[in-house]
Amino acid sequence: MDDVYTHNPYAGHPQLSSPLQGEVLWEYAKLARTIRRVDNLTKTTSSTPNDALLAELRTLERKMGLVLTLFKASVWAIITDTEAEEEQRASEREHASAANGGY
């Protein structure tokens, strides 16, 4: 195990004004080490693409495109239905108002 994970090199440092600063710096050091490890693992795994995974992701992407298209069509249908209903109600009110002699 790396020493940065087991020993806080910032503990008791004379240039720090509080022990909390040393703890925060130590957490940052551990985080930086972890990010470097993740970056190295990502570079290792991305250098050899998994063709089966890529094919599955392409299929999923096409399906998501279809779902998005159907969703947009459904939203559009709801909007146009709502507008048509509002126009019909307004027209009915105008006819009712005209039938009552404008009152």
Rosetta constraint file for C-alpha pairs under 8 A:
AtomPair CA 1 CA 5 HARMONIC 7.24 0.50
AtomPair CA 1 CA 6 HARMONIC 7.88 0.50
AtomPair CA 2 CA 6 HARMONIC 7.22 0.50
AtomPair CA 3 CA 7 HARMONIC 5.79 0.50
AtomPair CA 4 CA 8 HARMONIC 6.63 0.50
AtomPair CA 4 CA 9 HARMONIC 7.50 0.50
AtomPair CA 4 CA 26 HARMONIC 7.65 0.50
AtomPair CA 4 CA 29 HARMONIC 7.00 0.50
AtomPair CA 4 CA 30 HARMONIC 6.28 0.50
AtomPair CA 5 CA 30 HARMONIC 6.19 0.50
AtomPair CA 8 CA 22 HARMONIC 7.74 0.50
AtomPair CA 8 CA 23 HARMONIC 7.52 0.50
AtomPair CA 8 CA 26 HARMONIC 5.87 0.50
AtomPair CA 9 CA 13 HARMONIC 7.98 0.50
AtomPair CA 9 CA 26 HARMONIC 7.23 0.50
AtomPair CA 10 CA 22 HARMONIC 4.77 0.50
AtomPair CA 10 CA 23 HARMONIC 7.26 0.50
AtomPair CA 10 CA 25 HARMONIC 6.92 0.50
AtomPair CA 10 CA 26 HARMONIC 6.50 0.50
AtomPair CA 11 CA 19 HARMONIC 6.58 0.50
AtomPair CA 11 CA 22 HARMONIC 5.33 0.50
AtomPair CA 11 CA 23 HARMONIC 7.16 0.50
AtomPair CA 12 CA 16 HARMONIC 7.67 0.50
AtomPair CA 12 CA 19 HARMONIC 6.82 0.50
AtomPair CA 12 CA 22 HARMONIC 7.41 0.50
AtomPair CA 13 CA 22 HARMONIC 7.42 0.50
AtomPair CA 16 CA 21 HARMONIC 6.43 0.50
AtomPair CA 16 CA 22 HARMONIC 6.86 0.50
AtomPair CA 17 CA 21 HARMONIC 7.15 0.50
AtomPair CA 18 CA 22 HARMONIC 7.09 0.50
AtomPair CA 19 CA 23 HARMONIC 6.39 0.50
AtomPair CA 20 CA 24 HARMONIC 6.19 0.50
AtomPair CA 21 CA 25 HARMONIC 6.15 0.50
AtomPair CA 22 CA 26 HARMONIC 6.12 0.50
AtomPair CA 23 CA 27 HARMONIC 6.24 0.50
AtomPair CA 24 CA 28 HARMONIC 6.27 0.50
AtomPair CA 25 CA 29 HARMONIC 6.19 0.50
AtomPair CA 26 CA 30 HARMONIC 6.26 0.50
AtomPair CA 27 CA 31 HARMONIC 6.07 0.50
AtomPair CA 28 CA 32 HARMONIC 6.02 0.50
AtomPair CA 29 CA 33 HARMONIC 6.26 0.50
AtomPair CA 30 CA 34 HARMONIC 6.22 0.50
AtomPair CA 31 CA 35 HARMONIC 6.13 0.50
AtomPair CA 32 CA 36 HARMONIC 6.22 0.50
AtomPair CA 33 CA 37 HARMONIC 6.32 0.50
AtomPair CA 34 CA 38 HARMONIC 6.22 0.50
AtomPair CA 35 CA 39 HARMONIC 6.02 0.50
AtomPair CA 36 CA 40 HARMONIC 6.15 0.50
AtomPair CA 37 CA 41 HARMONIC 6.18 0.50
AtomPair CA 38 CA 42 HARMONIC 6.02 0.50
AtomPair CA 39 CA 43 HARMONIC 6.19 0.50
AtomPair CA 40 CA 44 HARMONIC 6.19 0.50
AtomPair CA 41 CA 45 HARMONIC 6.14 0.50
AtomPair CA 42 CA 46 HARMONIC 5.81 0.50
AtomPair CA 43 CA 47 HARMONIC 6.08 0.50
AtomPair CA 44 CA 48 HARMONIC 7.44 0.50
AtomPair CA 45 CA 49 HARMONIC 7.20 0.50
AtomPair CA 49 CA 54 HARMONIC 7.74 0.50
AtomPair CA 50 CA 54 HARMONIC 6.25 0.50
AtomPair CA 51 CA 55 HARMONIC 6.14 0.50
AtomPair CA 52 CA 56 HARMONIC 6.28 0.50
AtomPair CA 53 CA 57 HARMONIC 6.11 0.50
AtomPair CA 54 CA 58 HARMONIC 6.16 0.50
AtomPair CA 55 CA 59 HARMONIC 6.31 0.50
AtomPair CA 56 CA 60 HARMONIC 6.15 0.50
AtomPair CA 57 CA 61 HARMONIC 6.00 0.50
AtomPair CA 58 CA 62 HARMONIC 6.28 0.50
AtomPair CA 59 CA 63 HARMONIC 6.30 0.50
AtomPair CA 60 CA 64 HARMONIC 6.06 0.50
AtomPair CA 61 CA 65 HARMONIC 6.17 0.50
AtomPair CA 62 CA 66 HARMONIC 6.33 0.50
AtomPair CA 63 CA 67 HARMONIC 6.17 0.50
AtomPair CA 64 CA 68 HARMONIC 6.03 0.50
AtomPair CA 65 CA 69 HARMONIC 6.17 0.50
AtomPair CA 66 CA 70 HARMONIC 6.19 0.50
AtomPair CA 67 CA 71 HARMONIC 6.01 0.50
AtomPair CA 68 CA 72 HARMONIC 6.12 0.50
AtomPair CA 69 CA 73 HARMONIC 6.19 0.50
AtomPair CA 70 CA 74 HARMONIC 6.13 0.50
AtomPair CA 71 CA 75 HARMONIC 6.21 0.50
AtomPair CA 72 CA 76 HARMONIC 6.07 0.50
AtomPair CA 73 CA 77 HARMONIC 6.10 0.50
AtomPair CA 74 CA 78 HARMONIC 6.24 0.50
AtomPair CA 75 CA 79 HARMONIC 6.22 0.50
AtomPair CA 76 CA 80 HARMONIC 6.16 0.50
AtomPair CA 77 CA 81 HARMONIC 5.98 0.50
AtomPair CA 78 CA 82 HARMONIC 6.05 0.50
AtomPair CA 79 CA 83 HARMONIC 6.20 0.50
AtomPair CA 80 CA 84 HARMONIC 6.05 0.50
AtomPair CA 81 CA 85 HARMONIC 6.12 0.50
AtomPair CA 82 CA 86 HARMONIC 6.18 0.50
AtomPair CA 83 CA 87 HARMONIC 6.17 0.50
AtomPair CA 84 CA 88 HARMONIC 6.09 0.50
AtomPair CA 85 CA 89 HARMONIC 6.17 0.50
AtomPair CA 86 CA 90 HARMONIC 6.18 0.50
AtomPair CA 87 CA 91 HARMONIC 6.07 0.50
AtomPair CA 88 CA 92 HARMONIC 6.11 0.50
AtomPair CA 89 CA 93 HARMONIC 6.15 0.50
AtomPair CA 90 CA 94 HARMONIC 6.24 0.50
AtomPair CA 91 CA 95 HARMONIC 6.25 0.50
AtomPair CA 92 CA 96 HARMONIC 6.04 0.50
AtomPair CA 93 CA 97 HARMONIC 5.94 0.50
AtomPair CA 94 CA 98 HARMONIC 6.09 0.50
AtomPair CA 95 CA 99 HARMONIC 6.00 0.50
AtomPair CA 96 CA 100 HARMONIC 6.20 0.50
AtomPair CA 97 CA 101 HARMONIC 6.51 0.50
AtomPair CA 97 CA 102 HARMONIC 5.00 0.50
AtomPair CA 97 CA 103 HARMONIC 6.00 0.50
AtomPair CA 98 CA 102 HARMONIC 4.97 0.50
AtomPair CA 98 CA 103 HARMONIC 7.76 0.50
